[in-house]
């Protein structure tokens, strides 16, 4: 079972610093996805920085249409600890 997300912070260069409820911290680079139609709006750094943890920690989102699951970040993110 994938841990749930407890915190997310938008960092420079379109990288997300994500903390899971088991204490694991990961960096997720969003740059490769910024060419996808769905994620293009996140090129606006003001919008990118508005990221929030979804209820229950099952993912993160910027609005109702743009989100990432905890599984995506867990498997594709780079460990910090």
Protein Blocks (a to p, Z undefined) as FASTA:
>chain_A
ZZddfbdcddehhiacdddfkopacdddfklmmmpmklmmmmpmklmmmpccdehhlacc
fblmbccdfklmmmmpccfZZ
